């Protein structure tokens, strides 16, 4: 059975104004949790530049259990940029070195494009990204970029 975005529950949590990772200009960050059939699926963050549709919205998924000594193995991390316009959609990212350095104590495994595209794990990642994009009310501006 595949994971469908319609079945994922998005629970918005914290949000804040901060600086963009790549350019340092004003940005907004939203975070939350994803559930599937009442079971934890992932945590997420989305960072975008309000009013700047040509700047990608960075989505980061924190997959698995991030508690020390989890019996389920190391946690995983996946990231994608969403861009608007006529070719709107997500692009999985192959590396986020600064984030991986910051998360080094947890030793997460980074999910790269080549191991995700066309694979069940990749389909699940895209379902999670779609659920966040469609269901998180804080991302209304980012959803509007598809029409820009």
C-alpha positions as CSV (number, residue, x, y, z in Angstrom):
1,X,0.0,0.0,0.0
2,X,1.3,3.4,-0.9
3,X,1.1,6.5,1.2
4,X,-1.3,9.0,-0.2
5,X,-1.0,12.7,0.7
6,X,-4.8,12.9,1.3
7,X,-4.4,10.5,4.2
8,X,-1.6,12.5,6.0
9,X,-2.6,14.8,8.8
10,X,-0.6,18.0,9.0
11,X,-0.2,19.6,12.4
12,X,1.1,23.1,12.3
13,X,3.3,24.1,15.2
14,X,5.8,26.9,15.6
15,X,6.5,29.7,13.1
16,X,8.9,32.6,13.2
17,X,10.5,35.4,11.2
18,X,14.2,34.9,10.6
19,X,17.0,35.3,7.9
20,X,17.1,33.1,4.8
21,X,19.8,30.4,4.9
22,X,21.1,31.2,1.4
23,X,20.9,35.0,1.2
24,X,20.3,36.3,4.8
25,X,17.3,38.4,3.7
26,X,14.1,38.3,5.7
27,X,12.3,34.9,5.6
28,X,9.6,33.0,7.4
29,X,9.8,29.6,8.9
30,X,7.0,27.2,9.7
31,X,7.3,23.8,11.4
32,X,5.0,21.0,12.3
33,X,4.3,17.3,12.4
34,X,2.9,14.7,10.0
35,X,0.7,11.8,11.1
36,X,-0.7,8.9,9.2
37,X,-3.5,6.9,10.8
38,X,-2.6,8.6,14.1
39,X,1.0,7.4,14.0
40,X,3.9,9.8,13.8
41,X,5.3,10.0,10.3
42,X,7.7,13.0,10.3
43,X,8.5,16.5,11.4
44,X,9.0,19.3,8.9
45,X,10.1,22.8,8.5
46,X,9.4,25.1,5.5
47,X,11.4,28.3,5.0
48,X,10.4,30.9,2.4
49,X,10.8,34.6,1.6
50,X,7.4,36.3,1.9
51,X,6.6,38.3,-1.2
52,X,9.4,36.8,-3.2
53,X,7.9,34.2,-5.5
54,X,11.1,33.6,-7.5
55,X,13.0,32.4,-4.4
56,X,12.5,28.7,-3.6
57,X,10.6,27.6,-0.5
58,X,12.9,25.0,1.3
59,X,11.1,22.0,2.8
60,X,13.0,19.7,5.2
61,X,11.5,16.4,6.4
62,X,12.8,14.8,9.5
63,X,12.0,11.1,9.1
64,X,12.2,8.3,11.6
65,X,12.9,8.5,15.3
66,X,15.4,11.1,16.4
67,X,15.6,9.9,20.0
68,X,19.0,8.7,21.1
69,X,19.4,4.9,20.8
70,X,16.2,4.3,18.8
71,X,15.7,0.7,17.9
72,X,14.4,1.7,14.5
73,X,17.9,2.7,13.2
74,X,19.3,6.1,12.4
75,X,16.9,8.9,11.5
76,X,16.7,10.2,8.0
77,X,16.5,13.7,6.4
78,X,15.1,14.7,3.1
79,X,14.9,18.2,1.6
80,X,13.2,19.7,-1.4
81,X,12.8,23.2,-2.9
82,X,9.4,24.3,-4.2
83,X,9.3,26.8,-7.0
84,X,6.3,28.5,-8.5
85,X,5.5,29.6,-12.0
86,X,4.5,27.5,-15.0
87,X,6.9,24.7,-14.0
88,X,5.9,24.8,-10.4
89,X,6.7,21.8,-8.2
90,X,9.2,20.2,-5.9
91,X,12.8,19.3,-6.6
92,X,14.6,16.9,-4.2
93,X,17.9,18.3,-3.0
94,X,21.0,16.1,-2.9
95,X,22.9,17.9,-0.1
96,X,22.5,20.4,2.7
97,X,26.0,20.4,4.2
98,X,25.3,23.1,6.8
99,X,22.2,21.3,8.1
100,X,23.9,18.0,8.2
101,X,26.8,19.5,10.2
102,X,24.2,21.0,12.7
103,X,22.5,17.6,13.0
104,X,25.7,15.6,13.3
105,X,25.0,14.5,16.9
106,X,22.0,12.5,15.7
107,X,23.9,11.0,12.7
108,X,21.0,11.2,10.3
109,X,21.1,9.6,6.9
110,X,20.4,12.0,4.0
111,X,18.0,10.7,1.4
112,X,19.4,11.6,-2.0
113,X,17.4,12.0,-5.3
114,X,18.9,8.9,-6.9
115,X,17.7,6.7,-4.0
116,X,14.3,8.3,-3.8
117,X,13.1,8.9,-7.4
118,X,11.1,6.0,-8.7
119,X,11.3,4.2,-5.3
120,X,8.6,3.6,-2.6
121,X,10.5,5.9,-0.2
122,X,10.6,8.7,-2.8
123,X,6.8,8.3,-3.4
124,X,6.2,8.6,0.4
125,X,8.5,11.7,0.5
126,X,6.6,13.4,-2.3
127,X,3.3,12.5,-0.6
128,X,4.5,14.2,2.6
129,X,5.6,17.3,0.7
130,X,2.3,17.5,-1.1
131,X,0.3,17.1,2.1
132,X,2.3,20.0,3.7
133,X,1.9,22.1,0.6
134,X,-1.8,21.6,0.3
135,X,-2.9,21.4,4.0
136,X,-0.7,23.8,6.0
137,X,-2.7,27.0,6.1
138,X,0.4,29.1,6.7
139,X,1.7,28.3,3.2
140,X,-1.2,30.0,1.3
141,X,1.3,32.4,-0.3
142,X,3.6,29.6,-1.4
143,X,0.6,27.8,-3.0
144,X,-0.2,30.9,-4.9
145,X,3.2,30.9,-6.5
146,X,1.9,28.1,-8.9
147,X,-0.2,30.8,-10.5
148,X,2.6,33.4,-10.8
